[in-house]
């Protein structure tokens, strides 16, 4: 049974929090002006973004490129004068890189095919040539199993032609007064008699040479993911542009003498099976609350078929730039301002989950949990920060509404009371902490950029990076200097 002291103390804290939420929020206009000036006159953000996307490139967790990005980010943060810069490791598994790849139609005419192997797929046994076997037209799984002997050594076409495409981005909630569905549009997959683990098992047992699958993207856009749990003896899996996949199927159905040539060469990395988060901070100076933490975060990893520009190099660049701005201004915040760049987000929020569990979960971390003032995450979408998804927290929304108002001239709009899923802030909300994700632009994001081979530098505007860094720096400063706590 809880004591009367606990109940009374909790009630007093609730009253105090409520009263603090009702007071007009103090805005440090002088600091906002200084942040703007530093961000606009001495910005590093485009250089950071350029290095991540064009110099380092794809950053699949567990690969040398990911570790290069983590080491580079650590070195950059040290040059800014950050404190306690370090990597925190957690178990992940082996990495994977694509070392070579060819997919061509060689008959009835030569035609190079737009395609990309899925991550963690194994290599083919050298170059595979021959007539592909189309199983998408079978009526059911039993029909496929009855013809399993025909799959040995073959390049297999797993589904029917792709006849549905992702053609609309999710709605931009700040453009609608009425609530809208939050989250990405549903996947649209081609019909198939067999899919998932059942298909994988059949192909592996039949000793197929490779499997081709279409994607829901149009106009050369491939949605390419993969699984780190893929087995060594799995059949190499290749995602093909739907127009090209459909052409092959229809040519076969029309009686053409189709011949394909495929070669997939991959490498597994197992010397270091850890994932790595990058951590750095500006220490708090207040003797009473200096060990309370304002946390800014974004995920450093990406998928492998592009350079992860909008998912999530733009956010990494802006949170690093926000920290640089604050340090360049010589700020001395009351609370500690910390940055975290997560690994393994694409495989299930793994880096942020590991950090949250290690530092904030359970009875042993109760004191630390009480001292995490706020976590601000930047991930889905691109462009300026329009506001924040407030996770149903109306009291916190009143505070962040005041912080956002000075930036309407830069593109800020409004905070949304709704929740959003599938981002790293969930690792903290699961523990009851005040954690929020930015609202950004979804134009072309779901149809063209997110998890695709089109996610490159050109998708992001430099002025949007600068705006996002300004908003992040200001929010971090105000969270680190206000008197009251952020309501949870």
C-alpha positions in Angstrom: 0.0 0.0 0.0 1.3 3.5 -0.8 1.9 5.7 2.1 0.0 8.9 2.8 3.2 10.8 2.3 3.6 9.3 -1.2 0.0 10.1 -2.1 0.2 13.7 -0.8 3.6 14.2 -2.5 2.3 13.0 -5.8 -0.8 15.2 -5.5 1.4 18.3 -4.7 3.6 17.5 -7.7 0.6 17.3 -9.9 -0.8 20.6 -8.7 2.6 22.3 -9.1 3.0 20.9 -12.6 -0.5 22.0 -13.5 0.1 25.5 -12.1 3.4 25.8 -14.0 1.7 24.7 -17.2 -0.9 27.5 -16.7 1.7 30.3 -16.4 2.7 32.1 -19.6 5.9 30.4 -21.0 9.0 32.6 -20.9 10.6 32.9 -24.3 14.3 33.9 -24.5 14.0 36.2 -27.5 17.7 37.3 -27.2 18.9 33.7 -27.3 16.5 32.9 -30.2 18.1 35.9 -32.1 21.6 34.6 -31.4 20.7 31.1 -32.5 19.3 32.4 -35.8 22.3 34.6 -36.5 24.8 31.7 -35.8 22.7 29.3 -37.9 22.3 31.6 -40.8 25.7 33.3 -40.9 28.0 30.4 -39.9 26.1 27.2 -40.8 27.9 23.9 -41.0 24.7 21.9 -41.6 25.0 21.4 -45.4 28.6 20.3 -45.0 27.6 17.7 -42.4 24.7 16.5 -44.6 27.0 16.3 -47.6 29.6 14.3 -45.8 27.1 11.8 -44.5 25.3 11.2 -47.8 28.1 11.7 -50.4 31.3 10.8 -48.7 30.2 8.0 -46.3 27.0 7.0 -48.1 24.7 4.2 -47.0 25.0 3.3 -43.3 23.5 -0.1 -42.7 24.0 -1.0 -39.1 26.9 -3.4 -38.5 28.9 -2.4 -41.5 32.2 -0.6 -41.8 30.4 2.4 -43.3 28.1 2.7 -40.2 31.1 2.6 -37.9 32.9 5.2 -40.1 29.8 7.4 -39.7 29.8 6.9 -35.9 33.5 7.7 -35.6 33.2 10.7 -37.8 30.2 12.1 -35.9 32.1 11.6 -32.6 35.2 13.4 -34.0 33.0 16.3 -35.2 31.3 16.7 -31.9 34.7 16.8 -30.2 35.8 19.6 -32.5 32.7 21.6 -31.3 33.9 21.2 -27.7 31.3 18.8 -26.6 31.8 16.9 -23.3 31.6 13.1 -22.6 31.8 12.2 -26.3 31.7 8.4 -26.6 30.2 5.4 -28.3 27.8 3.1 -26.4 27.7 -0.4 -27.8 24.9 -3.0 -27.7 24.5 -6.5 -29.3 23.4 -6.4 -32.9 24.7 -9.2 -35.0 26.7 -9.4 -38.2 26.8 -6.6 -40.8 26.4 -7.0 -44.6 27.6 -5.3 -47.7 26.9 -5.7 -51.4 30.2 -6.4 -53.2 29.0 -6.9 -56.7 25.7 -7.3 -58.6 24.4 -7.9 -62.1 20.9 -8.6 -63.3 20.2 -8.7 -67.1 17.8 -10.1 -69.6 19.9 -11.6 -72.4 17.1 -13.0 -74.6 15.0 -12.4 -76.6 17.0 -9.2 -76.5 19.6 -7.7 -74.2 18.1 -5.5 -71.5 19.7 -4.3 -68.2 17.2 -4.5 -65.4 16.7 -2.0 -62.6 17.0 -4.1 -59.4 18.8 -4.3 -56.0 19.4 -7.2 -53.6 17.8 -7.2 -50.2 20.1 -6.6 -47.3 21.7 -9.7 -45.6 20.9 -11.8 -48.7 23.7 -14.3 -49.4 25.7 -14.5 -52.6 24.7 -16.5 -55.7 27.0 -19.4 -56.7 28.7 -17.3 -59.3 26.8 -16.2 -62.4 23.4 -17.8 -62.9 22.0 -17.9 -66.4 18.9 -19.6 -67.8 15.1 -19.3 -68.4 13.4 -18.0 -65.3 10.6 -20.0 -63.6 7.4 -18.1 -62.9 5.5 -19.4 -59.9 3.3 -16.4 -59.4 0.7 -17.8 -61.7 0.0 -20.9 -59.7 -3.3 -21.1 -58.0 -2.1 -21.9 -54.5 0.8 -23.0 -52.3 0.1 -26.7 -53.0 0.5 -26.1 -56.7 3.8 -24.5 -56.2 5.0 -27.3 -54.0 4.0 -29.8 -56.6 6.4 -28.2 -59.1 9.3 -27.6 -56.6 11.6 -29.9 -58.6 11.6 -27.3 -61.5 13.0 -24.7 -59.2 16.4 -26.3 -58.7 19.2 -23.9 -59.9 16.6 -21.5 -61.4 15.9 -17.8 -61.1 12.4 -17.7 -59.7 9.7 -15.1 -60.3 7.8 -15.2 -57.0 4.6 -13.1 -57.6 2.1 -12.1 -60.2 2.8 -8.8 -62.0 2.7 -5.8 -59.8 -0.6 -4.1 -60.6 -0.9 -1.7 -57.6 1.5 1.0 -56.7 2.0 3.5 -53.9 0.8 6.7 -55.5 0.0 9.0 -52.6 2.0 10.3 -49.6 0.6 10.4 -46.1 -1.4 13.5 -45.4 0.4 16.4 -43.9 -1.4 16.9 -40.6 -0.5 20.6 -40.2 -2.4 21.3 -43.4 -5.7 19.9 -42.1 -7.9 21.2 -39.3 -9.6 17.9 -38.8 -7.6 14.9 -37.4 -5.9 12.8 -40.1 -4.6 9.3 -40.0 -1.0 9.5 -38.7 1.5 7.2 -40.3 2.7 5.9 -43.6 0.3 4.5 -46.3 -0.1 0.8 -46.3 2.2 -1.4 -48.4 0.7 -2.7 -51.7 2.1 -6.0 -52.6 1.7 -8.1 -55.7 -0.5 -11.2 -55.3 1.4 -14.5 -54.8 0.5 -18.1 -54.0 3.2 -18.3 -51.4 5.1 -15.7 -49.5 7.1 -14.9 -46.4 8.8 -17.8 -44.4 6.8 -20.4 -46.3 8.2 -19.2 -49.6 11.7 -18.9 -48.2 11.6 -22.4 -46.9 10.3 -23.9 -50.2 12.9 -22.1 -52.3 15.7 -23.1 -50.0 14.7 -26.7 -49.9 14.3 -26.7 -53.7 17.8 -25.2 -54.1 16.6 -22.3 -56.2 19.4 -20.1 -57.4 17.8 -16.7 -56.8 14.3 -15.2 -56.4 13.0 -12.0 -58.0 10.2 -9.9 -56.4 8.6 -6.7 -57.7 8.3 -3.5 -55.6 5.4 -1.2 -55.1 7.4 1.8 -56.3 6.9 3.2 -59.8 9.2 5.0 -62.3 12.3 3.2 -61.2 11.7 3.6 -57.5 12.6 0.4 -55.6 11.6 -0.2 -51.9 14.4 -2.3 -50.6 14.8 -3.6 -47.1 16.1 -6.9 -45.7 16.4 -9.0 -42.5 19.5 -9.4 -40.4 18.2 -12.9 -39.4 18.5 -14.1 -43.0 20.1 -17.6 -43.0 23.4 -18.3 -44.7 21.7 -20.9 -47.0 18.8 -18.6 -47.9 18.1 -18.1 -51.6 19.5 -14.7 -52.7 16.6 -12.3 -53.0 16.4 -9.4 -55.5 13.9 -6.6 -55.7 13.1 -5.6 -59.3 11.4 -2.5 -60.7 7.8 -3.5 -61.3 7.8 -2.4 -64.9 10.8 -4.7 -65.6 9.5 -7.5 -63.5 6.1 -7.3 -65.3 7.8 -7.2 -68.7 9.6 -10.5 -68.0 6.5 -12.3 -66.8 4.4 -11.1 -69.8 7.2 -12.1 -72.2 7.3 -15.6 -70.7 3.5 -15.8 -70.9 3.7 -14.7 -74.6 6.1 -17.5 -75.4 9.3 -15.5 -75.7 12.6 -17.4 -75.1 13.4 -15.3 -72.0 16.9 -15.8 -70.6 18.2 -14.0 -67.5 21.7 -13.6 -66.1 22.2 -12.9 -62.4 25.2 -12.5 -60.1 25.0 -11.4 -56.5 28.2 -11.1 -54.4 27.8 -10.1 -50.8 29.9 -10.1 -47.6 29.1 -10.6 -44.0 30.9 -8.6 -41.3 31.2 -10.5 -38.0 34.4 -9.2 -36.4 32.4 -6.6 -34.5 28.8 -7.7 -33.9 27.9 -4.7 -31.8 25.7 -1.7 -32.7 26.9 1.7 -31.7 25.2 4.9 -30.5 27.0 8.2 -30.5 26.6 10.2 -27.3 27.8 13.8 -26.4 26.7 16.6 -24.2 26.9 20.2 -23.0 26.9 19.9 -19.2 24.3 21.7 -17.1 25.6 24.3 -14.7 22.8 24.6 -12.1 23.8 22.8 -8.8 20.2 21.7 -8.3 19.2 20.5 -11.7 22.4 20.3 -13.7 22.2 16.6 -13.9 18.7 16.7 -15.4 18.9 15.9 -19.2 17.4 17.4 -22.3 18.0 14.8 -25.0 18.1 15.4 -28.8 18.2 12.4 -31.1 18.1 11.0 -34.6 19.1 7.7 -36.1 22.4 7.5 -37.9 21.8 4.2 -39.7 20.1 3.8 -43.1 19.2 1.2 -45.7 21.6 0.3 -48.4 20.2 1.1 -51.9 20.7 4.9 -51.6 22.5 7.3 -49.2 19.8 7.7 -46.6 19.4 11.4 -47.2 15.9 11.9 -45.8 16.1 8.8 -43.6 17.9 10.0 -41.7 21.0 12.0 -42.6 19.1 15.3 -42.7 18.1 14.8 -39.1 21.5 13.7 -38.0 23.0 16.8 -39.6 20.5 19.1 -38.0 20.8 17.8 -34.4 24.6 17.9 -34.7 24.3 21.5 -36.0 21.9 22.4 -33.2 24.6 21.3 -30.7 27.3 23.2 -32.6 25.2 26.4 -32.6 24.7 26.2 -28.8 28.4 25.5 -28.2 29.5 28.2 -30.5 27.3 30.7 -28.6 29.1 29.6 -25.3 25.8 28.7 -23.6 25.7 27.5 -20.0 22.4 25.7 -19.7 20.9 24.9 -16.3 20.2 21.3 -17.4 22.5 19.1 -19.4 21.8 19.1 -23.2 22.7 15.7 -24.7 22.8 14.4 -28.2 22.3 10.8 -29.2 22.7 9.3 -32.7 21.1 5.9 -32.8 22.1 2.8 -34.7 19.8 -0.1 -35.6 16.6 2.1 -36.0 15.8 0.4 -39.3 15.9 -3.0 -37.7 13.4 -2.1 -34.9 14.6 1.0 -32.9 17.4 -1.2 -31.5 19.9 1.4 -30.5 17.4 3.7 -28.7 15.8 0.7 -27.0 19.2 -0.5 -25.7 20.0 3.0 -24.4 16.6 3.5 -22.8 16.7 0.1 -21.1 20.3 0.6 -19.9 19.8 4.1 -18.5 16.1 4.6 -17.7 14.3 1.3 -17.2 13.6 -0.5 -14.0 14.0 0.3 -10.3 17.7 0.8 -10.5 17.2 3.7 -12.9 14.3 5.4 -11.2 16.4 8.5 -10.3 17.8 8.9 -13.8 14.3 8.4 -15.2 13.0 11.3 -13.0 15.8 13.5 -14.4 15.1 13.1 -18.1 13.4 16.4 -18.7 12.4 15.7 -22.4 13.5 13.8 -25.4 13.1 15.4 -28.9 13.4 13.0 -31.8 13.7 13.9 -35.5 12.9 11.3 -38.1 10.0 10.7 -40.5 9.7 13.2 -43.3 12.1 15.9 -44.5 12.1 19.7 -44.8 11.6 22.2 -42.0 10.2 21.3 -38.6 6.5 22.2 -38.7 5.9 21.2 -35.1 5.8 18.1 -32.9 3.6 15.1 -32.4 2.6 15.6 -28.7 1.6 12.0 -27.8 -1.7 13.2 -26.4 0.1 15.3 -23.8 -2.0 18.5 -23.7 -0.1 20.1 -20.8 3.3 19.7 -22.6 1.7 20.9 -25.9 1.0 24.3 -24.2 4.7 24.7 -23.5 5.9 23.6 -26.9 3.3 25.8 -28.6 4.9 28.8 -27.0 8.4 27.6 -28.0 7.3 27.1 -31.6 5.5 30.4 -32.1 8.6 32.5 -32.8 9.5 30.4 -35.8 6.4 30.7 -38.0 8.3 33.0 -40.3 10.7 30.1 -41.0 8.0 27.6 -41.8 6.9 26.3 -38.4 3.1 25.7 -38.2 1.7 23.9 -35.1 2.1 21.0 -32.8 -0.2 18.1 -33.2 -1.8 16.4 -30.2 -1.7 13.1 -32.0 0.8 10.3 -31.6 3.1 8.9 -34.3 4.6 5.4 -34.4 7.8 3.6 -35.6 10.4 6.2 -34.5 13.0 6.2 -31.7 10.9 8.4 -29.3 8.8 5.3 -28.6 11.7 3.7 -26.7 11.2 6.5 -24.2 7.4 6.9 -24.2 7.3 3.2 -23.3 8.9 4.1 -20.0 6.4 6.9 -19.4 8.9 9.7 -20.3 8.2 12.9 -22.1 9.3 12.2 -25.7 8.1 13.7 -28.9 8.9 13.4 -32.6 9.0 16.3 -35.1 6.3 16.9 -37.7 8.0 17.4 -41.1 7.1 17.4 -44.8 5.9 14.2 -46.5 5.8 15.5 -50.0 7.4 12.6 -52.1 8.5 11.0 -48.9 6.3 7.8 -49.0 6.1 7.5 -52.7 9.7 8.3 -53.7 12.2 8.5 -50.8 11.4 6.4 -47.7 13.4 3.1 -47.8 14.1 3.5 -51.6 16.9 3.7 -54.1 16.0 7.4 -54.6 16.9 8.7 -51.2 19.8 11.0 -52.2 21.2 14.4 -51.4 19.0 16.2 -54.0 15.9 15.4 -51.9 16.7 17.9 -49.2 16.8 21.7 -49.4 19.6 23.5 -47.5 17.3 26.2 -46.1 15.2 23.5 -44.5 18.2 22.0 -42.8 19.0 25.4 -41.4 15.5 26.0 -40.2 15.3 22.6 -38.4 18.6 23.2 -36.7 17.4 26.6 -35.4 14.2 25.1 -34.0 16.1 22.2 -32.3 18.7 24.6 -30.8 16.0 26.9 -29.4 13.9 24.0 -28.0 16.9 22.5 -26.4 17.8 25.8 -24.8 14.3 26.5 -23.5 13.9 23.0 -22.1 17.3 23.3 -20.4 16.6 26.6 -18.8 12.9 26.7 -17.8 11.9 26.5 -14.1 9.4 23.8 -14.2 9.4 20.2 -15.4 7.9 19.1 -18.7 4.6 17.3 -17.9 4.6 13.6 -18.7 
